[in-house]
Amino acid sequence: MLVKYFLFGFLLDAQICWSYLVLPFATNRVSLQTPSDAQNVGKPLILTPHLKSKRIAYARELSNVEPFLKGIVSNSGFFTVNETYNSNIFFWFFRKEGKDWDSAPLVLWLQGGPGCSSLYGLFEENGPFFVTKRGLKRRKYSWTKDFNVLYIDQPIGSGFSFTNSSSGYISTQEQVADHLYEALSQFFQLYPELKNNNFYISGESYAGRYIPAIAFKIHRLKMAGKSNINLKGLFMISATIDGIALNNDMAEFCFQIGIIDRRIKEELKTMERDTESHIHSRLWKNASRLMDDILFKIYNQSSVSFHDYTKSPSSFEDQYIQFLESPDTRKKIHVGNVTYYECSDKVYDDFDEDIPKTVVPWVEELIEHYPIAFIGGQFDIIVAYPLVINAIKQLHWSGAFEYSKANRSIIYDGKRVAGYSKSTGNLKEVLVRLAGHMVPQSQPRVALNLLNRFVNDKL
């Protein structure tokens, strides 16, 4: 098995690869509770039996999270998505802050990887609080200022989500959609007052596969009259929707920003062509290995952060991991002594052959019915903005010609130029200035503003 860890550009072992596109590290760090700890953290709260017994109010009461900060109301627990293998998905739901939360839109947040926890997004990007050495601190531009936000750890094996059987793990986007739909169905049982609210699916990086997968399933069920989830749009950040688009022009981009020379560029372009050939031949593992090799070669030549090429590789300590290891936290969020995987080797390995594949056909159908935003960061390498545009340009949809002729607009944050956008019909694409791979982390105010504009059809 190839080693694939990347820590803000630090090579932790002999191989860097496309795995863990979502995080600036790609560790398989876990938090393990000792038997003595287990006595103090309670048991994992599985809500599914209570929902099946129609004990909705009781399930809701059990899932209440004792507030970590005043005014932050949340619920958490597990939904069983496969009873045969006892596969359970962890969620943490935050109400919109202030009044009228029950009429506010609901945003689902999914982290990428594949195999990384959505709690990274909660603590490091857009949740209501973040962890410092002195404790929790409110996030000024939290998405919960304006929206209800639901964080889900998936696929099974990511974050706190777990299964009791090796057969409970999954490896395809169709299975991702099935598990997410089951979890969402149970969530709307738990929160029936939200089932008619506008629903948006968001996330970043490898979640560019998950988001179309679950959206497509919802869409098809709605068309068949079998779902009433009020899907309104997809808000995708640094999204990889197609393996070829993600691969091609990486060499040219790195050459243009000056981190490789012309000789290395030509070597990489040969590797890109070979990768594309493997993809067309459906040799998925071969394609994944070559994509790894391309990144490894770029890293050896540049030693920059793949998530922000203006920065040098640097390590840092995830204080939120320590927060989650606390017995008090574990008890409050109802996870008991379940092992936490920040990023899971097992999940990544199971999805290895999915990395070079595509979800473009799903996106092409979805964009005819729902607004879709593609948000990219100026300084991102791993899912560089030009690579996102490569994927957009290959979409066959009714607005494709109009998009090709559309003019860009400047987006301002006050008097400051925040980015550039192009909008045609349901397609919205934005380049965020001075942002890296994690746009809400790099430019939090701009990210929240873009989400609000998207939801209000002003993007």
C-alpha positions in Angstrom: 0.0 0.0 0.0 1.4 3.4 -0.9 1.9 5.8 1.9 0.0 9.0 1.3 0.4 11.4 4.1 0.7 15.1 3.4 1.1 17.6 6.2 0.8 21.2 4.9 3.3 20.1 2.3 5.4 18.0 4.7 6.0 14.6 3.2 5.5 12.3 6.2 6.7 9.3 4.3 7.8 8.1 0.9 4.7 9.0 -1.1 2.3 11.9 -1.5 -0.9 11.5 -3.3 -4.4 12.7 -4.1 -5.7 11.1 -0.9 -7.0 13.5 1.7 -7.5 16.3 -0.7 -9.7 17.9 1.9 -7.2 18.5 4.7 -3.7 20.2 4.8 -2.5 17.0 6.5 -3.6 13.5 5.8 -3.0 11.7 9.0 -4.7 8.6 10.3 -4.6 10.0 13.8 -7.2 8.6 16.2 -8.4 9.3 19.6 -8.6 6.1 21.7 -10.3 5.9 25.1 -8.8 3.7 27.8 -11.2 1.4 29.7 -11.1 3.8 32.7 -12.1 6.6 30.4 -14.9 4.6 29.0 -16.6 4.5 32.4 -16.9 8.3 32.3 -17.9 9.0 28.7 -21.2 7.1 28.4 -22.3 5.0 25.5 -22.7 5.9 21.8 -26.2 7.3 21.3 -27.9 5.3 18.5 -31.1 7.2 17.8 -32.5 4.8 15.1 -34.4 2.5 17.5 -36.2 5.4 19.1 -37.1 6.9 15.7 -38.5 3.5 14.6 -40.6 3.4 17.7 -41.9 6.9 17.0 -40.3 8.2 20.2 -39.3 11.3 18.4 -39.4 13.7 21.3 -37.5 11.3 23.5 -34.8 10.9 20.8 -34.5 14.6 20.5 -34.1 15.0 24.2 -31.4 12.4 24.3 -29.5 14.0 21.5 -29.4 17.4 23.1 -25.8 18.6 23.5 -25.2 20.6 26.7 -24.1 24.0 25.3 -20.4 24.5 25.2 -21.0 28.3 24.7 -24.1 30.3 25.5 -26.6 30.5 22.7 -25.2 27.6 20.7 -27.9 25.0 20.5 -27.0 21.6 19.0 -27.9 17.9 18.8 -25.7 14.9 18.1 -25.7 11.2 17.9 -25.7 8.3 15.5 -28.1 7.0 12.8 -27.9 3.4 11.8 -27.7 3.2 8.0 -27.1 -0.6 7.7 -28.6 -2.8 10.4 -27.0 -6.0 9.0 -23.5 -4.7 9.7 -24.4 -2.2 12.4 -23.1 0.7 10.4 -23.7 4.0 12.1 -23.2 7.5 10.9 -22.4 10.3 13.3 -24.0 13.7 13.0 -23.7 17.0 14.8 -26.5 19.5 14.1 -26.4 23.2 15.0 -29.4 25.5 14.9 -29.1 28.9 13.4 -28.1 31.4 16.1 -30.8 33.8 17.3 -34.5 33.7 16.3 -36.4 31.9 13.6 -34.1 29.0 13.3 -37.0 26.7 12.3 -37.6 28.7 9.2 -34.0 29.1 8.1 -32.4 27.1 5.4 -30.6 23.9 6.3 -27.0 23.4 5.0 -25.4 19.9 5.0 -21.6 20.1 5.2 -19.4 17.2 3.9 -15.7 17.0 4.2 -13.6 15.2 1.5 -10.6 12.9 1.8 -11.9 10.4 1.0 -12.2 9.5 4.6 -11.8 12.7 6.5 -14.1 13.9 9.3 -16.6 16.8 8.7 -15.7 17.9 12.2 -12.7 19.5 10.7 -15.0 21.9 8.9 -16.9 22.5 12.0 -13.9 23.4 14.2 -11.5 24.8 11.6 -13.6 26.4 8.9 -17.2 27.4 9.4 -18.7 26.1 12.7 -19.9 28.3 15.6 -16.7 27.9 17.6 -13.1 26.8 17.4 -10.6 25.5 19.9 -7.7 27.6 21.3 -5.2 26.7 24.1 -7.5 28.6 26.4 -10.7 26.8 25.4 -13.5 27.4 22.9 -13.9 30.7 21.2 -16.8 32.0 19.0 -16.2 32.2 15.3 -17.0 35.6 13.9 -18.2 34.4 10.5 -19.8 31.1 11.4 -22.3 29.7 8.9 -24.6 29.2 11.9 -25.1 33.0 12.0 -27.5 32.6 9.1 -28.2 28.9 8.6 -28.9 25.7 10.3 -25.8 23.5 9.6 -25.6 19.7 9.7 -22.2 18.1 9.9 -22.1 14.4 9.0 -19.1 12.1 9.2 -19.0 9.8 6.2 -18.3 7.4 4.6 -18.5 4.8 7.3 -15.1 4.8 9.1 -14.6 8.5 8.8 -14.6 10.6 12.0 -16.8 9.0 14.6 -18.9 6.9 12.1 -18.4 3.2 12.6 -19.4 -0.3 11.7 -19.1 -3.6 13.5 -18.2 -5.5 10.4 -15.5 -5.3 7.7 -18.4 -5.8 5.2 -19.9 -2.5 6.5 -17.4 -0.3 4.7 -18.3 1.1 1.3 -16.3 2.0 -1.8 -18.7 3.6 -4.4 -20.5 6.9 -4.7 -23.8 5.0 -5.1 -23.2 3.6 -1.7 -22.3 7.0 -0.4 -25.6 8.3 -1.6 -27.6 5.4 -0.1 -26.0 5.9 3.4 -26.4 9.7 3.3 -30.0 9.5 2.2 -30.8 7.1 5.0 -29.1 9.4 7.5 -31.0 12.4 6.1 -34.3 10.6 6.3 -33.7 9.9 9.9 -32.6 13.4 10.6 -35.8 14.8 9.2 -37.7 12.4 11.4 -35.8 13.9 14.3 -36.4 17.4 13.1 -39.8 17.3 11.3 -40.1 21.1 11.4 -37.2 21.4 9.0 -38.4 18.9 6.4 -39.9 21.7 4.2 -37.1 24.2 4.7 -34.8 25.0 1.8 -32.0 22.4 1.8 -28.5 23.0 0.4 -25.6 20.6 0.2 -22.1 22.0 0.7 -18.6 20.7 1.2 -15.1 20.8 -0.2 -12.5 19.0 -2.2 -13.3 15.3 -2.5 -16.8 16.1 -1.3 -17.2 17.2 -4.9 -18.0 13.6 -5.5 -20.2 13.1 -2.5 -22.3 16.2 -3.1 -23.5 15.3 -6.6 -24.0 11.6 -5.5 -26.5 12.4 -2.7 -28.1 15.3 -4.7 -28.6 13.0 -7.7 -30.3 10.4 -5.5 -32.6 13.0 -4.0 -33.4 14.4 -7.4 -34.3 11.1 -8.9 -36.4 10.1 -5.9 -38.2 13.5 -6.1 -38.9 13.0 -9.8 -40.4 9.6 -8.9 -42.5 11.2 -6.2 -40.6 9.3 -3.5 -38.9 12.1 -1.7 -39.9 15.4 -0.3 -36.5 16.7 0.7 -36.6 20.3 -0.5 -33.2 20.4 -2.3 -32.4 23.9 -3.6 -28.8 23.9 -4.6 -25.2 22.7 -4.4 -22.4 24.9 -3.0 -19.1 23.2 -3.8 -15.7 24.4 -2.6 -12.5 23.3 -4.3 -14.5 20.5 -5.8 -13.1 17.6 -7.7 -15.8 16.2 -9.9 -13.7 14.5 -12.6 -10.4 12.6 -12.6 -9.2 13.7 -16.0 -10.0 17.4 -15.4 -8.2 17.1 -12.0 -5.1 15.6 -13.7 -4.7 17.5 -16.9 -3.0 20.9 -16.8 -1.6 20.4 -13.3 1.9 20.7 -14.9 1.0 23.8 -16.8 -0.5 25.5 -13.7 2.5 24.7 -11.6 4.8 26.0 -14.3 2.8 29.2 -14.7 3.0 30.0 -10.9 6.8 29.3 -11.1 7.2 26.3 -8.8 8.6 24.0 -11.5 10.7 24.6 -14.6 10.0 23.8 -18.2 11.8 20.5 -18.2 9.8 19.2 -15.2 6.7 20.5 -16.8 7.3 18.4 -20.0 8.0 15.3 -17.9 4.8 15.9 -15.9 2.7 16.4 -19.1 3.9 13.0 -20.3 2.7 11.5 -17.0 -0.6 13.4 -17.4 -1.2 11.8 -20.8 -0.4 8.4 -19.5 -2.8 8.9 -16.6 -5.6 9.9 -19.0 -4.8 6.8 -21.1 -5.2 4.6 -18.0 -8.5 6.3 -17.1 -9.9 5.8 -20.6 -8.8 2.1 -20.3 -10.5 2.0 -16.9 -7.3 1.0 -15.2 -8.2 2.9 -12.1 -5.4 1.8 -9.8 -2.8 2.5 -12.4 -4.3 6.0 -12.9 -4.3 6.6 -9.1 -0.7 5.6 -8.8 0.4 8.0 -11.6 -1.6 10.8 -10.0 0.3 10.2 -6.9 3.6 10.3 -8.8 2.7 13.6 -10.4 2.2 15.2 -7.0 5.3 13.6 -5.5 7.4 15.0 -8.4 5.9 18.5 -8.0 6.5 18.4 -4.3 10.1 17.4 -4.7 10.7 20.3 -7.0 8.8 23.0 -5.0 8.4 22.2 -1.3 5.4 24.4 -1.0 2.0 23.8 0.6 -0.3 22.1 -1.8 -3.2 23.9 -0.1 -1.7 27.4 -0.4 1.4 27.8 -2.6 2.3 31.1 -1.0 3.1 29.2 2.2 5.9 26.9 3.1 5.2 23.4 4.5 4.6 23.6 8.2 3.2 21.3 10.8 0.7 22.3 13.4 -1.2 20.8 16.3 -4.9 20.2 15.9 -6.3 21.4 19.2 -9.7 20.3 18.3 -8.5 16.7 18.4 -7.5 17.2 22.0 -10.9 18.7 22.6 -12.7 15.7 21.2 -10.5 13.4 23.3 -11.8 15.0 26.5 -14.1 12.6 28.4 -16.4 15.6 29.1 -16.7 16.4 25.4 -17.3 12.8 24.5 -20.1 12.5 27.0 -21.7 15.7 25.9 -21.7 14.8 22.2 -22.9 11.2 22.9 -20.0 9.3 21.2 -18.9 7.2 24.2 -15.6 5.5 23.6 -16.0 5.2 19.8 -12.6 5.7 18.1 -12.3 9.0 16.2 -10.5 8.9 12.8 -9.6 12.4 11.7 -8.7 10.8 8.3 -9.1 7.1 7.7 -6.6 4.9 5.8 -9.3 2.3 5.5 -11.8 4.6 3.8 -9.1 6.1 1.5 -7.9 2.6 0.4 -11.5 1.5 -0.3 -12.1 4.6 -2.5 -8.7 4.4 -4.2 -10.2 3.4 -7.5 -12.8 6.1 -7.3 -10.3 8.9 -7.4 -9.7 8.9 -11.2 -13.4 8.5 -12.0 -16.1 11.1 -12.7 -19.5 12.3 -11.5 -19.9 14.7 -14.5 -23.0 12.9 -15.8 -24.8 13.5 -12.5 -23.7 17.1 -12.4 -25.0 17.6 -16.0 -28.4 16.4 -15.0 -28.5 18.3 -11.7 -27.5 21.6 -13.2 -30.6 21.6 -15.4 -32.7 21.6 -12.2 -30.7 23.2 -9.4 -28.2 26.1 -9.0 -24.6 24.8 -8.5 -21.8 27.0 -7.3 -18.1 26.1 -7.9 -15.9 28.1 -5.5 -12.1 28.0 -5.9 -9.2 29.5 -4.0 -6.5 31.5 -5.9 -3.6 29.8 -4.1 -4.8 26.2 -4.2 -2.7 23.6 -6.0 -4.3 20.3 -5.1 -7.6 21.3 -6.8 -6.4 24.4 -8.6 -8.9 26.8 -10.0 -8.0 26.1 -13.7 -8.6 22.4 -13.1 -12.0 23.2 -11.7 -12.7 25.3 -14.9 -11.5 22.3 -17.0 -14.3 20.2 -15.4 -16.9 23.0 -15.9 -16.0 23.4 -19.6 -16.7 19.8 -20.3 -20.2 19.9 -18.9 -22.9 19.3 -21.6 -25.9 21.2 -20.5 -28.4 23.8 -21.9 -26.4 26.8 -20.7 -22.9 25.7 -21.9 -22.7 28.0 -24.9 -24.0 31.0 -22.9 -21.4 30.2 -20.2 -18.6 30.2 -22.7 -19.5 33.7 -23.8 -20.3 35.2 -20.4 -18.2 37.9 -18.9 -16.6 37.8 -15.5 -17.7 40.1 -12.7 -15.7 41.5 -9.8 -16.8 40.6 -6.3 -16.1 43.1 -3.6 -15.8 42.7 0.1 -16.4 46.3 1.1 -13.9 48.2 -1.0 -11.6 45.2 -1.4 -11.6 43.0 -4.4 -12.6 39.6 -3.0 -12.8 37.6 -6.2 -14.2 37.1 -9.6 -17.4 35.4 -10.7 -19.2 34.1 -13.7 -22.8 33.2 -13.7 -25.0 31.6 -16.4 -28.4 30.1 -15.5 -27.8 27.6 -12.7 -24.0 27.6 -13.0 -22.1 29.9 -10.7 -18.3 29.9 -10.5 -16.1 32.0 -8.3 -12.4 32.5 -7.8 -11.7 33.8 -4.3 -8.7 36.0 -4.0 -6.0 35.3 -1.4 -7.7 32.0 -0.5 -6.2 28.5 -0.4 -7.8 25.1 -0.7 -10.0 25.7 2.4 -11.8 28.9 1.3 -13.9 29.3 4.5 -10.6 29.0 6.5 -8.6 31.4 4.3 -11.4 34.0 3.7 -14.2 33.3 6.2 -16.1 36.5 5.7 -16.0 36.1 1.9 -17.1 32.5 2.1 -20.1 33.3 4.3 -21.0 36.2 2.0 -20.8 34.0 -1.0 -23.1 31.4 0.6 -25.6 34.0 1.5 -25.5 35.4 -2.1 -25.9 32.0 -3.5 -28.9 31.1 -1.3 -30.5 34.5 -2.2 -29.9 34.0 -5.9 -27.5 37.0 -6.1 -24.3 35.2 -7.0 
